[in-house]
Amino acid sequence: MTTSGQGKGKALGEKKIVIGAILDSFAKLNPRTMVKSPVMFVVEVGAVLTTLQLVRDTWRHTGAFGFGLQITLWLWFTVLFANFAEAMAEGRGKAQAETLRKARAETQAHRLRTDGSTETVPSSKLRSGDVVVVSAGEFIPGDGEVIEGVASVDESAITGESAPVIRESGGDRSAVTGGTRVLSDEIKVRITSNPGDTFLDRMIKLVEGASRQKTPNEIALNILLAGLTIIFLLAVITLQPFAIYSGAPQSVFVLVSLLVCLIPTTIGGLLSAIGIAGMDRMIQRNVIALSGRAVEASGDVDVLLLDKTGTITLGNRQATTFLPCPNVAEANLANAAQLASLADETPEGRSIVVLAKEKYGLRGREFGNRNPTFIPFSAQTRMSGVDFDGLQIRKGAPEAIAKYIAERGNQVPNETQQCVSDISNGGGTPLLVAENGRVLGVIALTDIVKGGMRERFDHLRAMGIRTMMITGDNPLTAAAIARQAGVDDFLAEARPEDKMALIRREQARGKLVAMTGDGTNDAPALAQADVGVAMNTGTQAAKEAGNMVDLDSNPTKLIEIVEIGKQLLITRGALTTFSVANDVAKYFAIIPAMFAGAFPQLSVLNVMRLATPQSAILSAVVFNALIIIALIPLALRGVKYRPAGAAALLRRNLLMYGLGGVVAPFIGIKLIDLLISYFHFA
């Protein structure tokens, strides 16, 4: 029942988009709009000329009215069909924008005053820097950062996913979006945007296409199409004096028909729709591309940088084993490890506390009046610990602990060093535990590579993309995970500046680089990368630095993004090949028809054996218009991408769309000619 309702809703939505696209097709006839597409602007000018000629002939009772009327109508249909293709692509974006606009409804906000009390104000009155309190059941009034508390938030209005997410202060999951709803608890949010400039506002503008700019490749292709149009325009203009000299002057209807059929109207009419549809396919996968350039760049990516944790592996590393040094009981190691991890708020630290509790029942530590001094984990020291009753317990990275005990005149036993190497070589992460400057043993943390990752990376390799894993792990651990996952290379012990240096190094070699990130420390690298995908769960800094935002916050979405980008480029290339190729058949249809009377020898070029010159010209014009409408679904859906090298893709394009572009018009024009002759339309 639900599925049926959804199908009905989708059908109604599509019907609404089609009706809107039909109306927009006429609105786009405005010359100021049409001039943005040089090819279709020439077709519109041609339609205006034939219309004026038709009115003139009718007034003077000269010329073949039926033939002129049909040519004129089909020229206008050609322009309208091209406008319809663009309007259909834009209509999908507008439908998505309408859904988002519903989430931007005016809400009441509880703004904090300087004295600690709250006042209720409309969300439109909030400014960047204001602090609001949002409780369970209330909508978050604007984009911001959680500065206090933790809450479950429903983001389905933005992402379309019904599963709630956790938002909390002090981490990479502190960013919240206006229009989402708090489901539980209470949070304080510092507003980071002003009205009209929220993330939701920017999304609405983007999906409506208002901010869409043409990409460099699209501009280059437009220049090529304009150049071809000018060449054929000059050729047709100079053809008339030759025709007059030969005793076979041509009417405006014939000359305009020839021009329209020879210039690349097919790709000219579909080019804009292809670009808009590429962004729309991103939106359908809950990825907001902040520019068409980003979508296009993703299709040319050479290097893909992927964070290890949460992308290649399932998530946070978990403590799995305690391995004590000789003459140290495992229970004593577990006890010290748990004590050293009490101040470690990282997922790894919490997993050590849990493992010690599960294996040895260690729980509920009471220090009473023993005045412990906790040393929290930090990225600088890479250690955590506790001091009390004359004990100094530390737990951390092997290098950090080795340095710590060396300062106290001790060193890591050989057996323990071998244990550290074995864990690292096996793809695990070792941590050392020391008490009063003496190593007690090793904790093994394990990463689990996600299922199917090796196949995904093989898929990317077939696409010609080199994959690199980025991790803060030591080189041995990173190498083991890289082998297990099947990535091409890795960067270990990575800091923000290391990521930047890596991206710049690859770009200096002429490579296009894509990466994903969610933290503030990822922002510089996201800004530097050619395709920077920020997670919606990430910080505001990360989202502003990237040129795409993944609303599902799924780091592996990069792989889909690259495929969509390649699909966009391949679709454009395929339809360009088809458009240029099908001009060949239209040439064989029109040129013999124009001059066969004056030069009977040209009749040998009438390979399709078209009935009459008028029928031949009209058939070519009709086919030229209908092929645009026939290719709209392909332009919107995109050519299916299969991993292959550039040579293989070129070969497939030439065979399928090049050869198809030559053959299809011969068949189509002949069938239309038969119908025209049968019904005596010409």
N, C-alpha and C positions, 0 to 999 in steps of 0.2 A: 504493500500500500504506500509506504513511504517513498520507495523507488519510483513508483508511478507518479506521485505528486511532484517529486523532484524533476522527473522527465518533463511533466507538463509545464512546470515553472520555467525550466530551461527553454522549452519550445516557445513559450510566450515571450521570454526574454529575447530569443533570437528573432522572433517575428517583429518585436518592437524595434530592434536594431536595424532590421531590413527596411522597415517603413521609414525610420529616421534617416537611413542612408539614402533612400530614394529622394526624400525632400532635400537633403544636403547636396545631392548631385546637381540639383538645379541652382541652389544657392552658390555653389562653387563656380558657376558659369561667369561670375564676375571677372572681367579681364585682369584686375589687380591680383586676384587669386590664381588665375590660370597662368599668368606670366611666370610664376615660380616653377612651372614645368614647361620649358621651352618647346618641347615636341608637341605637347597637347595644345599649347597656345597657338602654334602654327595650324593645327587641325581646326581649332575654333575659328581662327581668322579665315581659313578656307571655307568653313561652313557658312560664315557670314557672307563671304563673296558669292558663293553659289546661291544663297538666299536672295541677295540683291539681284543677281542675274536672273533668278527665277521670277522675281517680281517684275523686272524689266521686260522679260520675254512674254510674260502673261499680259502686261499692259499693252505691248505692241503686237500681241498675237503672233509671235515668232517662236521658233525653236520647238524641240520635242518636250512638251510639258511633263508628260508622264516620266520620262527618263530623268529629266532635271529634278523633278520632285523627289523621286526615289533616291537619287544621289545625295541631295540635300538632307533628306531625313536621316539617311544612314551615316552621314558625316556628323550630324548632331548626336545621333545615337553613340557614335564612337567616343565623342567627348563625354557624354553622360555616363557611359559604361566605365570610362577611366575614373571619373569623379566618384562613381558608385563604389569602385574598388577601394579608393582611398577612404571614403566615408564609412564603409563597412569596417575597415581596420580601426578607424577612429572611434566608431560606435562602440566597439568592445571596451575601449579605454574609458569612454564616458559612462558605460554601465558600471564598470568597476569603481569609477569616481563617485557615482551616485551612492553606491554601497558605503564607501568611505565617508561620504558627506553626512550620512546618517549618524556616524559615530562622532561627528564634530558638533553635536547639538549643544546648545548653551547649558552649562551646569552651574550649580552654586558651589562656591569654594569656601572653606573655613581657613581664612588667612590669619597667621599669627601676628599679633601686635608686639611692639617692643617690650611691653610689660608682661608678656607671657599669655595674655588672654587671646581669644579668637574673635574674629568678626566675619560675618557671612557676606560675601560679595559675588557678583556674577564672574564667571571665568574670563569674560572679555576684559575685565578690569585688572587682571593679573599682569604683572610685569616681571621680566627676568630679575631674579634675586629674591622675589617673594617666597616665603615659606608657608606651606599649607599643610593641614592635618587631614588625612583621608582615612576613614574608618570602613569597616566591613559593610558591603552593600552600596558604597558610594563610588561615583566615577572620578577618576583622576582628572582634574580640570585643565591640565596642560603638561607639556613635555617637561621633564625634570629629572633630578637625581634624588634617590632615597638617602636622607642624611641621618635617619634614626628609625629603627624598627625593622621588622621583617613581615612580609605578608604574601598571601597567595593572590595572584592577579589573573583575571580572565582577559586574554588578549584576542579573543575570537573575532572581535569587530575589526581587528587589523590584519591578523594572519589567517583567519578562517578556521583555525584549529581550536577545538573545544577544550583541550587539555589545559588546565591552569598552569602558570609558571610561578616560580618563587622570585621575589624581588627583595633585596636586603641592602643595607648600608655597608659601605666600606669594602666593596669588591667590584668585580667586573660584571655583576648582575644588579647594578644599582639604578640603571637607566629605566625610566618609565615613560610611556607615551600617553598623551592626552586622549581621552575617549575610552580608555580601558577601565575595567571595573575591579575594585578590591573585593575579594571574596571572603577573606578572614583577617583578623588582627587589625592593627592600626599602624600607619607609617607617617612620617613627616617627609615632605617632598620640597626640595628647593627648585623653583621654577627656573628653567634655563632658556625659555623662548618668550617672545612677545606675540600678542595676537596677530594672526595673519602670517606668522612666520614659523608655525609649528611644523613638526615632522609630518603630521597629517595633512596640513595645508600643502606642503611641498609634494607629498605623494599624490594628492588630488590633481595638482597642476601637471605633474609628470604623466600620470595615466591618461589624462585628457589630451595629452599631446601638445598642450600650449607651450611648453618649454622645450619641445623637441627641436633640436637643430640637426641639419644634415651632417652626416659623417664625412671625413675626408674622401673615402672611397666613393661615397654616394655623390659628392660634389664632382669628383673626377669623372664619374660615369655620366653625370649630367652634362659636363663640358664636352665629353665625347659625343653624346647624343645630339647636343646643340650643334657641334661641328658637322656631324653627318647631315643634320637637317639643313644647315646652310649650304652644304655642297649640293644636296639634291634640289634645294630651292633654286640655286643658280642654274643647275642643269635643266630643270623644267622651264625656267624663264627663258633660257637661251634656245630651248627646243621649239618654241612657237615661231620665231623668225625662220628657222630651218623648215618647219612644217608649211609655212606660208610660201616659201620659195619653192617647195616641192609640190605645191598645189593641193596640200591637204591640211588647211588650217584647222586648229582644234578649238573647241569651245572651252569656256571656263570650267564647265563641269568635268570634262575629260582631263584637263591639265591639273585641276585640284585633286581629282581622283588619283592620278598618277603620283603626284607629290605625296599625298597621304599614304598611299600604299607602299611607297619606296622608303620613306623615313621610318625609323624604328618606333612605330606607334605602340607596339605591343609592350615593350619594356618601358617606354615612356609613360604609358598609362598605368603600369603596375609598380613602377619603381618606388614611389612614395608608400604605397600599400605594403610592399615587402619590408621596408624599414620599420614602419609602425607595427606591423605584425610581429616582427622580431622582438620588439619591446613588450608587446602583448603576450608573447609566449613566455617571456620572463615573468610577467605579472601572474600568469596562470600557474606558475610554479612558485608563487609567493616570493619573487625576487623583484625588488624595485631597482631598476637601472636608472641612475641619476643622469644619464646621457645616452643618446644613441651611439656615440663614439665608444662608450664602454662595452656595449653589446657587440659592436663590430670588432673591437680589439680582442674580445674574448675568443673570437673565431680564429684569430691569428696567433694565439698564445703558443709560445715555444717551451716555457718553463713554468711548472706549477709547484708552488711552495705550499706545503701542508703541515700544519701543526700536528705533532704526534698525538698528544693526549686529547681524547674526545673526537679526534678525526680518524686517525689510523687505528688507535687502540680504543677500547670500550669507554675508558674514562680515567678516573684517578687510580693510581697504583695502590695496591692493597698489600698490607703485610701478610705474608703466608707462612714464614718459618723463622724460628730463632735458632741460630747456630753458634753455640758457646765456644770459647777458646778452651784449650786443654786445661783440666783442673778447675773448670768453672761449671757449676750446675746450671742447667737450662732454666730452671725456675728462678735462679738468682739473676740471670741475664734478662728474663722476661720482666722481673720486678723492676730492675734498673731502667729498662727500656720504657716501661710504662711511666715511671716517675719522670723521666727526661722528656716524655711526650705530653705531659699534662698541660704545658704551656704552648704546645704546638697546635695551632688552630688549622693547619693544613689538613686536607683529607687523608694524606699519608700518615700524619701524626695521630689523627683520630683512629685510623685503622690499627695502629700499633696498640693503642689503649684497648680497643675492642678485642684484638687477638689475645693479649695477655689475660683479659677478663675471661674469655671463653676457654682458654687452655688451662689456666691456673686459678681461676676464680678470684683474681685480683680486682677488687672494686672498692668503692667508697673510701678513698684515702682520707684520713683525718690527721691533720698536722698539729691540731691543738695550739699550744703556745710555743711551738718549735720554730716559729718565725722563718718559714722557708723563703728563699729568694728565687723566683722563677725567671728563667732566661728564655723569652719567647723566640721562636724560629724567625730568622730574617734571611733575606736573599744575600745579604752581604757576608754574614758569618757562616751561613749554611749549617747552623747548629741550633739546638734548643737544649734546655736542661734545667736543673734545680740544685740549689745549695742549701743544706740544712744539717744540723748536728755534726758538723765537721766533714760532711760528704759533699763532694763536687761531682755530680753526674752529668754527663754530656752525651748527646746522640746527634749524629749528623753524617754528612758526606764523608767518604773515606779520606779524601785529601784534607778536609777541614779538621777531622779528628786526628789524623796523623800529625798535622802541624801543631795542634793543641797539645798532644802528649809529648811531642818533641821539645816543646818549650819547657816541659817539666822533666826532661831527661829520660824519657822512655821512647819506645818505638813499637810499631805494630809487629806482632810475631809472624814468622814466615808462614806458619800454617794458616793464620787468619788472612794474610795477603793472598794466599792461594785460593782461599774460600771466596774472597772478594772478586778475584779474577774469574773463578768458575761461574759465580752468579751473573757477572757482567756478560761473559761470553755466552751464557745461556739466555740472554735477553732480559734478565731481571735487573733490579736496581739494589745494590747493597748499601746499608747504612751501618756504621760502627757505633758501638756503645762503650763508653769509658767511665770508670769510677776512680776518682782521685788520681788521674793521670795514667791509669792502667786500662788497657782494652779488655772488655769482658767477652765480646763476641760480635756477631754480625746479625743484622735483621735483613731478610730477603723480601724485597717488594717486587711484585709481579705485574707486568702489563699484559693485557690480553688483546691481541690483534683482532679487529672486527672481521667477521666472516665475509668472504667474498672480496676482500680488499686486493688480494693478489690479482684476481681476475680483472678488477677495475683498473689497476695499474697496467696490466697487459693491454687492456682496451685503449688506454691513453697512449701507450707506447706505439700501438698500431696507428694512432692518429698523428704520430710524430711529435708527441709532447714528452719532455723529460720531467720526471717527478723528483722532488726533493723534500725530504722530511726535516722539519725544524724541531729541535728539542733542547731542553736544558740539561738533559742527561749527559753523563760522561761518554766519551767516544766509544768505549767498548760496548756499553749498553745500547747506545744509538746504533752501532753497527749490527748488533744482533737483531734488534727490532726491524732495521732496514732490510736485512736478509729475509726475515720471516714475512714481512709485508710485501716485499718485492719492489720497493722503490729503487730508483736509479742512483740516488745519492742522498746524503744527509748532512746537516749542520748540527754539531753537538755543542753543548754548553753555550747555547745561543743567547745573547743579550740583544736589546733593541738595536744598538749600534751595529751588531754583527749582522742582523737581518737587513738593515739598510745597506751595509757594505756589499752583502751578497747580491741584493737586487741591482745595485748600481754596477757591479762587476758583470752581471749577466747582460744588462742593458747596454753596457759599453761594447759588448761583443755582438750587438745588433739583435738581441733576443727580446721578445715581449714576455713580460713576467706577470703572473697572476698569483695572488695570495689571499688568505683569509685570516681574520683576526677579530677579537672581541674586546680586548683590553686597551686601556690608555697607552700602555707601553707598545701596543701594536700600531698605534696611529701613525707614527712617522713612516713605517714600512708600507702601510696601506696607502698613504698618500704618494709614496714613491713608485709603487707597483703600477703597471699599466692597467691591470684589472684588480682593484682592491675590494674584496667582498667583506663587509662588516656584518657581524651578527646583530640581530635586533635586540638580543638580550644583553649586548655589550654596552659599553659606556658611550656617552654622547660624543666624546672626542673621537672614538673609533668610527662611529656612524658618519660623522662629518668629514673624516679623512678619506674614507673609501668612496668609490664611485658606484657601488651597488650595496644594497642592504637586503640580507636574507631574512625575511620575516619569520621563517621557521627556525632560524638559528641552527641550521644543520650544516656543519663545516664541509661535509662531503658534497654539498650542493655545487661546489666549484666544478665538479666533473660534469654535471648537467648544464651548467652555465656555458662551459666551453663547447659542449655539443650544440647548444642553441645558437651560439655565435657562429660556429662552423656551418650550421644549417642555414643561417641567414646569408652568409657569403656564397654558399653553394646554390641556394635558391636564386639569388641575384645573377650569378654566373650562368646558371642553367637557362633562365628565362631570357637573358641577354643573347645567349647563343641561339635560342629558338627564334627570337625576334629578328635577328640579323639573317638567319638562314631562311626564314619563310618569305623574305623579300624576293628571293630567287624565283619562286613560283609565281608571285604576283607580277614580276617583270615579264615572265613568259605569257601571262594572261593579258596584260594591258598593251605592251609595246606592239605586238602583231596587230591587235585590234585597232590601234591608232593609225597605223600606216599601211595596212594590208591593201586598202583601196588604191593608194598612190603607188605602192611598191608590192605587187602581187608576190614577188619572190619571198617577202617576209612571212607569207602564210605557212612556210615550212616550220616557223617557230611556234605556230599554234599547235603545240604537241598535245594539248588537252582536247583539241577538236571542239572548241567552244562554239556555240551556235551562231552568234552574231557579234559584231564589235560592241554594240551596246550591252548585250548580255555578258560579254567577257568583262567589261569595265565594271558593270554593276555587281557581278559575282565577286570580283576581287574586293570591292569596297564593302560588301556585305560580310564577306569572310573576315576582312580586317577588323570590323566592328565586333563580330561574334566571338572571335578568338580571345578578345580581352575578357569578355564576360565568362568564357569557358575556363580561362586560366585563373580567375579570382580565387577559387578554393585552393588551388595550388600555391598561390602567392600568400594567402593567409595561413595555410597549414604548414607550408615550407616543404622543400624537397627532403625526403628522408635521407639522413646522413648515415653513411657506413664508413668505419675507419679504413682509410686507404691512403696511399701516397699521392702526391700532387699529380704525377704522371698518370696514375690509374684514374683519378678523378677527372682529369682533362679528357682522357680516352672515353670514359663513360658519358661525359657531357657531350662530346662530339658525336658519339654513336646514338645516344638516346635523344638529346635535344637538338643537336646539329642536324643529324639525318632526319629526325622526326620533324624538325622545322622546315625541311625541304619537302618531305613527302606529304605531310598533313595538308598543306595548302593545295597541292595538286588534287588531292582527293576531295577536300572541302569545296574548293572553287568549282570543280566539275559537278559535284552533287547540287550545288546552288544553281549552277547554270542550267542543269536539267530541270530543276523546279521552276526557274524563271521562264524557260522556254515552254514548259508544259502549261503554265498558267498565263502565258503571253504577257508577262510583266515588262518585257523589253523586245 
